[in-house]
Amino acid sequence: MISVSDKTGLVDFVGGLQRQGFEILSTGGTSQVLENSGIKVTDVSDVTGFPEMMDGRVKTLHPKIHGAILALRNNPIHLEEAKKEGIDLIDIVAVNFYPFEKKVSDENASLNDALENIDIGGPTLVRSAAKNFQHVTVITDPLDYPDIIKELKNGDISIKTKERLAVKAFRRIADYDCAIDIYLSQKLMDQDILRLKFVEGRKLRYGENWHQTARFYKEPDVTEPTIANAKQLHGKALSYNNYVDAESALTIILEFKKDIAVAVVKHSNPCGFATGKTLHDALSRAWDGDPVSSFGSIICMTRKPDVHTLEFLKGKFVELIITPGYDIESLLYLKNKSKDMRILELSMDNGAQLENTYKYIVGGMLVQSRNRGLFEKWSVVTEHPFPYEKRGLAEFALTACKYTKSNAVVIAREYETGFYQILAIGAGQPNRVDSIRKLAVTKAADNLKLLYEREKPGISEDEFMKSIMSGCVLASDAFFPFDDSIIHSAENNIRYIVSPGGSIRDKEVIATANRLGISLVFTGMRHFLH
């Protein structure tokens, strides 16, 4: 039984079936295409004794068709009844549906156009065949045609193939009905319906905490770089927290995939992030952003690592590493480093990007567009100029801030001309001033003390720290509600700040920045992340 709207590969497929001894039963448009190609076809009307009627709305809905599909071949009563009613059994059903989804994607399509593209007979044929999959092969996707012909040439279609195609068929029916529900709910009921589909669910060892259960599901047909599409080469199975943190590491690194860059993530925050002349430089500088937090972290790189780069990790505990690939020596080095460390490989080439993100709250779902872009404007609002040569550093700091939990501030430095690193972050605080004074500047001071001891620059520690901090850029993910953040920044020798602006006290903030010699840029784009 062949009845398809999508004629892709149709003639070759049906020709192959006919050469295997199958009689072809078909309908209207499909019959015409096949007959024009020299393939002998029996019209459904010849079997049912009824013509296609009502503009093709009724053609296959008949006991001689559905009885031929649904009859259990191992049930003598079914076979006897089929013989009594003159029903010849149907062994293969190849059907795809009227293109409803394509039709309603056209904004000019009318309701009547949509209704006429709701297939009735097609899904009914598919449902019947899929229900009786032990005896009937159902095909809804032209991509499956070659495999069917190949199996038939080698004997018969396996039960494993029949089972796979039956599941695929029921999924296609479900997707089709969902599309109709979404469209008609909006058109007839003025209701916005969200239906999501995720597949290949698998149990994780536990959730965020040991006492919680968890599963992971993939979203089908996603082509952009995602952790779901990464290939695991070594180590324990990914945990719930691994997935969450790995996504955080990947999203920040994808902003810099044209550069040599490394992100070190812990509890969804980039505790380290750096670009470098070499991957080794980027990794070491990223690690220096917070050596304590980097213990048990997730690392993502924009380039394939060599052994020299990976040797930096000797004696350091890393949960998971993600790169675009590994040579034999690098992979062997990592495997020997730890039997448990999760090693992921992921191409970072562009794919079709998803538009929305989803966040489930108990009893509801939040949907929002993804956070694209970095700034809407670049407005220096103080009398102190913001040097053009610090623009790259500022954008680096903003990007890191964009992927740090709110309230977030990031202090970044240019450690070598054209290459940047996070010096410190302040993440996840209920107020922004604590993110600065209790976290970011304190952590920056700690990191600079370590750097001072390592580099021994020949000046006092205070002079060294002041010289570094005064060249850094502090980025804030949202506006400053008061000028206290500016004051605490200045007290710690910060001279360059980037913020969205937009507070009712912006004038007060700007005045304080002018008084304290700070250059302040407003970008007009907030980057809350919760």
N, C-alpha and C positions, 0 to 999 in steps of 0.2 A: 504494500500500500504506500504510494508516493503522493504527497500533497504539500508543496513547498511554495512559500513566497520568495525566499532567497534561493535563486537558481544556481548559485555557485557550485561548480563541480558536478552538477546534476547529471548531465549527459554521460560523462565518463563513469560515474557511479552506477547509474541504471544499466548502462551497457555492460558493465562488469557483472551485475546481478543476472542479467539475461543470459550472459555466456555461462553462468553457473547453473542455468536451468530454471530460473525463477520466472514466473508469469507476473507481469507488471499490471497493477491495478492503480488507476489514477483519476484525477479530477480536472475539470476545465482547463485553466491556463497551463498547468503542469503537463497535462496530456498533450496539449498542442505543441509545446516545446519539444517533448519527447518524440512525437510523431513526425515533426519537421526534421528531426535528426535521424529518422529512419528506424526508430525503435517501436516495436509493436506494443500497443497499450490496450488494455481492456478498460473501458470507461465504467466508473462507479455506477452510473445509471443503468448500464446493462446488467449489473449484478442485482441492484435493488429493485429494478422494475419501475423506478420513479425518476423523473427528470430532475436536474438541478432546478430549484425554484426560488422565488422571492429574491431575485438578483443574486443568486448564489448563497444566500443565507442558510439554505437547507440543501445538503447534498450527501453527507456521510452519516447523518444521524439515523441509522437504520439497523435492525437486528441482524441483517445479513452481513453487515460490516462489523458491528461490535460483537456479535456472537462469534464471528470468525476470529476475532482477536482475543476475546475473553475466555473462550472454551479451554478448560484444563485438559491437556492431551493425555493425562494419566487418569482421567475420570470417565469411565465407560458411559455413564448417563449423559454427560456433556456431549460425548462423541455421537452417541445414538441420536440425541435431539438435534445435533447439527446435521446429521445425515438425513433425518426425517424432514427437516425444513430446507434441505438443499443448500446448506451453508458450507462453502469451501473455506478451509482454515487459512488464516493470514499469519505468516511467520515473521515478517519484517515490516515495521512501520517507520517510515522516514517522513517526518513532518516538521516544518517550522512555521511560525505563526505570522499572521498579518503584522506589519511593522508598526504596532501601536506606539511604542516608545519614540521611534523616529518621527512619526506623524505629529505627536503632541510636543516634540521639541521645537517645532516650527511655530513661532509666536503668532503667525497668521492663520494657523489651523483653527477651524470652527469646532464647536461642540459636535456638530453632525459629522464632520470629518473624523473626529476622534471615535465616535460611536460606531461608525462604519468600519473602523479598523480594530474593533474588538473581536477577536477570533473566538468562535464558539466550537465549531467542529474540530479544529486543530487541537486545542488543549484536551478535548474529550477523547480524541483518538490516542493522543499521547498518554493521557491518564490510564486509559484502558490497557494499552500495551505495557506501560510501566508496572501496572498492578500485576500483570501476568508475565513478569520478566523471565520466569523459569522456562517459558515456552516461546516467548516472543521477544525479538530484538527491537528496541525502540531507539531511533536516531533523531536528535533534534539539532545537531551541529554538523554542518558540511565538513568540518575538519576531521570528523570521525569516519568519513566515507572510505579513505584509503585503507585504514586498519581493518574495516569490515571485509572489504574485498580480499585483503591479504589472508585473513583467517579462513574465509570461505575456500580460497585456493588450497589451503592446507588441511581442509576437512570441514569443520563446522565452527560456528561461533561459540566460544567458551562461555561457561556460566559466569566466570569472573568478569568478562567483558559485558555480558548482559546485565549483571548487577551494577557495574559502574555506570552504564548508560541509563539504567532505570533511575538511579539516584540523580544523575545529571538532568534527566527529563523532569522529575518532580521539582528539582530546583528551578528549572526554567519556567515551569508553570507558576511556581510561587513568585518568582521575580516578575513575571508578566502580570499576575493578579495584583501584586503590590503597586506596579506602575499605574494600573487602572484605578486602584483605590486612591492613590495619591492625587491623580488628576481629577477624578470625579468628586472626591471629597472637597477639593478646592472649588471646582466649578459649580457644584450643585448644593454644597453645604457651607461653603465659605470657611472650611476648616483646613488648617495646615497640618498634614500628616507626615511624620518622620518614620521611615522604616529603614533599618540598617541590617546588613548581612555580614557575618564574620564566619570563617570556616577553619578547619583543621585544628580544632580546639585540643589542647593537651594540658594535662595536670602538671602543676609546678610543685616543688617539694613543700613549699608553704608560701604564705603571703608576705605582707610587709613585716609581720611578726610570726613567730613560730606557731602560735595557736590559731592562725588564720589559714584557711584553705584558699587556693588560687588556681586559676587556669589562664592560659594565653590562647587567643584566637587571632587568625590572620584576616586582614581585609583583602578580598580577592582583587586581582587585576591592578594592583598598585605597582607602578613602574619607577617612581622616584626612589632615590636611595633611602632605605628605612632599615631599622634593626630587624624588622620582621622578615626582610629579604636577605639578611646577611647569612653567610655560610659559616657554620661553626666547624673549625678544624681540630679543636683539641679542648680538653678540660671538662669540668662538671657541667651539667645542664644549667642553663640560665635560670636565675631566680626572679621573683617578682621585682625586687629592688634592682637587680641587674638590668632588666628591661627598661625600667624608668630612668636609671642613671645613664645607661648607654644611649638612650634617645637624647638626653640632655647634652651628652658629649658630642653626638653626631650632629645635632642641629647647629651648635655653635661652630663646629669645624667646617660644615658645609658653606658657611658664610665666607670662609677663607680658603676654599679648596684649590684656588689658583695659586696660592702661596704655599710655602713650606710652613706648616703650622701644627701645633700639638695642643690638645685640650686635656686637662686632668680634672675629672669631675668626682665629687663626693657628695652624696645626699642631694643630687640634682643641681648643685652649684659648681661653677667652674672655679675650684680652689686654685687652679693654675691654668694659664693660657698664654701662649707665646708664638710669635713668628721667628724665623731664623734664617741665616744664610745657609745652614745645613740642618738636617733633621735632628742631629745630635744637639746642636745649639738650641733649637726650639724645645726639645724635650727637657734639657737641663734647666733652661730658663722657666719653662712651665712648672716644673717640679719645685723650683725655688719659690714660686708664688705662695706656697704653704706646705713645707716639707712634712709637717705633722699630719695635716689633713690628707695629704697625698697617700698616706699609709692605707692600704685597702681600697684604693681608688680605681676608677675606670679611665683608661687612656685611649684617645682617638687621634689618629695622625692622618695627614693629607697625602702622605707618600709611603711607598713601601720601605720598611726599615732595613738597614743593613746590620750586620752583627755589631759593628762599632757603636752604632746608636743604641742597640739593645743592651750592650754591656753596661750602659749607664744604670740600668735597672738591677744590676747585681746587688743582692742583699736587700732589695726593696720589695715589699709585698704589694702586688697588683692583682686585683680581682679579675680584670677583663681588659683585653686590648683589641682595638678595631683599627684596621688599616685597609688600603685598597688591594693588598696582596703581600706575599712573602716569597723570597727565594728559598731554596732548599736549606741553605745554611742558617738563615734567620729563623725559619720555622723549627728546625731541629734545636737551635739554641733555646727558644722559648719553651719547647716541649721538655727539654732537659732541666730548665729552670724550675718548672713546677708541673706536677701531674694534674693539678686541679685548676690552674689558671685557664680561664676561658679565652680562646683565641678565635676571633671572628675576622672574616674576609668579606669586604663589601665594595663593589664598584661604586664610585662616587660620581659617575656620569649622570647627566641630567635625564630625567624622565618626566612624564606628565604629572605635574604637581597637583596634589589634592587641595581643594579650596578651603575646607573647614576643619576645625577641631571640635571634639565632643568631650564633654565632662559630665559624668553621671553624678547626680546628687540623689539622695534617697527620695524616690517618688517622682523624679523628673530628670530631664536631660537639658544641658546647656549646649548650645551650638553657636560658634562664632567663626568669623573668617580668620585666617592665619595672620600672624603679626608680620606683615611684609614691610620692608623699608626700614630706614634708620632715622631720618629726619625730614621734616617738611620745609624747613627754612634753616638758614645759618646766619643768625642775627647776633652780632656783637653788641650787647646792650650797655656796656660800661665804657667809661672814658679811656680805659686801658685797653690797647689793641690786643687781639688774639693773633699771634704770629701764624702766617700761612704755613710755615714749616712744621707747625704742631697739628695741622689738620688731620694727617694720617694717624697720629697717636690718639687724637680725640675720637676719631671714628672707631679705632680699635677698642678704646675704653668703652664707648657707647655700645658696641656690639657685645662685649663681655657683659656689660650691665643689662642688656636686653635679655640675656639668658641666665640672670641671677635672680633668685627669689626676692620678691619685694617685702619690705622697703629695701631698695638696693642702691649701694654706691660702689664704684670701682675706682681704684687708684692705679694708673698704668704709667709705665715709663718707657722711654726709648733708650734701650741699653746699648744699642749700636745704630749708626745711621740707617734709618729705614726699617729697623726691626724692633719689635715691641714685646713687652711682657706685662702681665698683671703683677703689680707689687703687693696689692692687698684688696680684699673685698669686705664689704659689710652687707650681710644678707639676712632677709627674713625678720627684720625687727618691726615691732609695732609702731615705732616712730623713726623718722629719718635721721634725727640728730644723734641717736644712739648708734645707728649704722656707721656714722662717721666717727664720733669721739670715742666710743667704747670698743669698736671693732676695727674699722678700716685703718685709721691712723695708728692705732695700737699695734695691729698686725704689721703695718708698714714699718714701724720702728723696729719691731722684732726682726723682720727680714733684713733690714738694712744693717743691723748690728751683726748678723751672721755674715753679710756681704763684706762689711768693714773688716771683720776678723780674717776673712778669706783673701781679700785683695790687698790689705795693708797699704792704703793709698798715700801714707805719709803726711796726712793732715789729721786734725783732731776728729774724734767721732762725731761731735756736734756739727763741725763744719762739713764733714762728709754727708751726714744725714740732711743738713739744710740744702746742700748743693743738689742732692738727688731730688728731694721733695719739691724744691722750687721749680724743677723742670718737669714734674709730673702733671698729668691731667686727671682731674677727678670728674667722673661722670655719674649723674644721678638719673634714676629711671623715671622720676616724677618731679614736679616743682617743689621748691622749698616753701613750706607754709609760713616760716618765720626766718629772720636773718641769723638765728643762732647757728645754723649749719655753716653759713659763710664765716662766722666768727671762729668757730672751732677749726675750720679748714685753714684759715689764715694763721691761727695760733700754731699750727703744725706745718707752716711754710708752704702750703698749697697756694699756687698763684693762678692756676688755670682751671676753670670749672665749666662743664657742659651740662645743661639741664633743659627740660622741655619749656619751662616757664609756665605762666598761666595762673599763678596765685593772685589772690586779691591783695597780697602784700608785695607784689613784684617790685613796686617802686621803692619800698623799704629795703628789700633784698639788694636791689641794684645800688642804692645809695650806700649801703654798708660795704658792698664790694668795691665801690669807688673809693671810699674812705680808707679801706685796708689794702688797696693796691692790687686787687684781684681782677683778672679779665674773665668776664662771664658771657657765655654764649647761650642763647635760647634757640632750641631746635623745633619747637611746636609739636613734637611727637612724643607722647608718653609711652612707656614700656613696662607697665605693671606685669608681673608674672606671679601667679598664685598656685 
